[in-house]
Amino acid sequence: MKKLLMDCGSIAAIIYVGTVILGGLLQPNYSHISMAISELVAAGAPNRSLLSSSFLLYNLLVSLFGIGLCIKANSQPRGRISGIIGSLILILVGVAGTLMELVFPQEPGGTATTFAGTMHFVMAGVAALGTMVAILMLAFWFKNVPALKGYALYSMISVALIFISGGLGAAAMANHHPLFGLIERITIFTFTLWIFVIARRIAQDEKYSQPIRFEIAAFTSKGK
């Protein structure tokens, strides 16, 4: 079960990147360098239904991945509190993304003249902050798990990169900088890469630990 939930993280990362690439291909005048990813699913966008459905699936899988991390963290003897907190925040990040797709889509041109448009940016900010806090809390947990200890540093580096690029992205958006889309992708793809790497690593542990536990249990029952 835990491996399946970890696989949800890997699949989520692939779906997100694939959806962004597909969206650009379907919209010839779209620029990955200057335009926001959310403009692909803005109100009135030509392929909104298709791409929005894909992003919804991504957010659902992120929440399921968070549930898997929460179960994994709860089974550990050390550092599980930070792991559980980080996992719960990650679940909420997925929920925030779902609300952005279903209830608060971005308005055309990245404007925020309506309540829905304003809330889109509010939810985006909450998700961005939640992402950094979630990774940071999970890094504290990784430090207490021998098999994941090396991933604590990777998580810290990811948080630093998201923080820096996120700040630059906010400034670029405010000033309508032509490189805003590129900066935004550095921020978001750093997060999706982190999900993919961590999901694959823990899924590998689950894959090889389950048969061993079964064999040990079988051997014990025979001894009795």
C-alpha positions in Angstrom: 0.0 0.0 0.0 2.8 2.4 0.9 4.6 1.7 -2.3 1.5 2.4 -4.3 1.1 5.8 -2.6 4.8 6.5 -3.2 4.3 5.7 -6.9 1.6 8.3 -6.9 4.3 10.9 -6.3 6.4 9.7 -9.2 3.4 9.7 -11.5 2.3 13.1 -10.3 5.6 14.7 -11.3 5.6 13.1 -14.8 2.0 14.2 -15.3 2.7 17.8 -14.4 5.7 18.2 -16.6 4.0 16.3 -19.4 0.9 18.5 -19.1 2.9 21.7 -19.3 4.7 20.5 -22.4 1.5 19.3 -24.0 -0.2 22.7 -23.3 2.6 24.5 -25.0 2.3 22.3 -28.1 -1.5 22.7 -28.3 -1.3 26.5 -28.1 1.2 27.7 -30.8 1.3 31.3 -29.5 2.1 30.2 -25.9 5.6 31.0 -24.6 7.2 28.8 -21.9 9.7 31.7 -21.3 7.4 34.6 -20.7 4.0 33.1 -19.8 2.7 31.6 -16.5 1.8 27.9 -16.4 -1.6 28.8 -15.0 -2.4 30.7 -18.2 -2.7 27.3 -19.9 -5.8 26.7 -17.9 -7.0 30.3 -17.4 -10.7 31.1 -17.9 -11.4 30.9 -21.6 -8.1 29.1 -22.5 -8.6 27.0 -25.7 -7.6 23.7 -24.0 -8.7 24.4 -20.5 -10.9 21.3 -20.0 -8.2 18.9 -21.1 -5.3 20.5 -19.3 -7.3 21.3 -16.1 -8.3 17.6 -15.8 -4.7 16.6 -16.0 -3.6 19.2 -13.4 -6.5 18.0 -11.2 -5.1 14.5 -11.4 -1.7 15.8 -10.5 -3.0 17.5 -7.4 -4.9 14.4 -6.3 -1.8 12.3 -6.7 0.3 14.8 -4.7 -2.2 14.5 -1.8 -2.1 10.7 -2.0 1.7 10.9 -2.0 1.4 13.0 1.1 -0.8 10.4 2.7 1.8 7.8 1.9 4.6 9.9 3.5 2.4 10.4 6.6 1.9 6.6 7.0 5.7 6.1 6.5 6.7 8.8 8.9 4.3 7.5 11.6 5.9 4.1 11.4 9.4 5.5 12.2 10.7 5.6 15.8 12.5 8.9 15.4 11.6 12.3 13.9 8.1 11.2 13.0 6.4 14.4 14.3 8.2 16.6 11.7 7.5 14.0 9.1 3.8 13.8 9.9 3.5 17.6 9.9 5.4 17.9 6.6 3.2 15.2 5.0 0.0 16.9 6.2 1.1 20.2 4.7 1.9 18.5 1.5 -1.6 17.0 1.4 -3.0 20.6 1.9 -0.8 21.8 -1.0 -2.6 19.3 -3.2 -6.0 20.5 -1.9 -5.0 24.1 -2.6 -4.0 23.2 -6.2 -7.4 21.5 -6.6 -9.2 24.6 -5.5 -7.2 26.7 -7.9 -8.3 24.5 -10.8 -11.9 24.0 -9.9 -13.0 27.1 -8.1 -10.4 29.9 -8.6 -9.0 29.7 -12.2 -6.6 32.4 -13.3 -8.2 35.1 -15.5 -6.9 35.7 -19.0 -3.7 37.6 -19.1 -2.9 36.9 -15.5 -5.2 39.6 -14.2 -7.0 39.6 -10.8 -10.0 41.8 -11.4 -12.5 39.4 -9.9 -12.8 37.5 -6.7 -11.9 34.2 -8.4 -8.8 35.8 -10.0 -7.7 37.3 -6.7 -8.2 34.1 -4.8 -6.2 32.2 -7.4 -3.1 34.3 -6.5 -3.9 33.9 -2.8 -4.1 30.1 -3.1 -1.0 30.1 -5.2 0.9 32.0 -2.5 -0.4 29.6 0.2 0.6 26.6 -1.9 4.1 28.1 -2.5 4.7 28.7 1.2 3.2 25.3 2.1 5.6 23.6 -0.4 8.6 25.1 1.3 7.5 24.3 4.8 6.5 20.8 3.9 9.9 20.0 2.3 11.7 21.6 5.2 9.8 19.6 7.8 10.3 16.4 5.9 14.0 17.2 5.7 14.1 17.1 9.5 12.5 13.7 9.4 14.9 12.4 6.8 17.8 13.3 9.0 16.5 10.8 11.6 16.1 7.9 9.0 19.4 6.3 8.1 18.2 5.3 4.6 17.0 8.8 3.9 19.6 10.9 5.7 21.4 12.0 2.5 18.1 13.3 1.1 17.8 15.8 4.0 20.6 18.0 2.3 18.9 17.6 -1.1 15.6 18.8 0.5 17.3 21.8 2.1 18.9 22.8 -1.3 15.5 22.4 -3.0 13.8 24.7 -0.4 16.6 27.3 -0.9 16.2 27.2 -4.7 12.4 27.4 -4.5 12.7 30.4 -2.1 15.1 32.3 -4.3 13.4 31.5 -7.6 10.0 32.1 -6.0 11.0 35.6 -4.9 12.5 36.4 -8.2 9.3 35.1 -9.9 7.1 37.3 -7.8 9.2 40.3 -8.7 9.2 39.3 -12.4 5.4 38.9 -12.4 4.9 42.3 -10.7 7.1 44.0 -13.3 5.8 41.9 -16.3 9.4 40.7 -17.0 9.7 38.7 -20.2 11.5 35.9 -18.3 8.7 35.3 -15.8 7.6 32.0 -17.3 11.1 30.6 -17.2 11.7 31.6 -13.5 8.3 30.2 -12.5 9.2 26.9 -14.1 12.5 26.7 -12.2 10.5 27.1 -9.0 7.7 24.6 -9.8 9.9 22.0 -11.6 12.3 22.0 -8.6 9.3 20.9 -6.5 8.1 18.3 -8.9 11.7 16.9 -9.3 11.9 16.7 -5.5 8.6 14.7 -5.4 9.8 12.3 -8.1 13.2 11.7 -6.4 11.8 11.2 -2.9 8.9 9.1 -4.1 11.2 6.8 -6.1 13.6 6.4 -3.2 11.0 5.5 -0.6 9.2 3.3 -3.1 12.4 1.4 -3.6 12.7 0.8 0.2 9.1 -0.5 0.3 9.7 -2.8 -2.7 12.6 -4.6 -1.1 11.4 -4.5 2.6 8.1 -6.2 2.1 9.4 -9.6 0.9 12.0 -9.6 3.6 9.4 -9.0 6.3 7.3 -11.8 4.8 10.1 -14.3 4.8 11.0 -13.4 8.4 7.4 -13.9 9.4 7.2 -17.2 7.6 10.4 -18.4 9.1 9.2 -17.5 12.6 5.9 -19.3 12.1 7.7 -22.5 11.0 9.9 -22.3 14.1 6.9 -22.3 16.3 
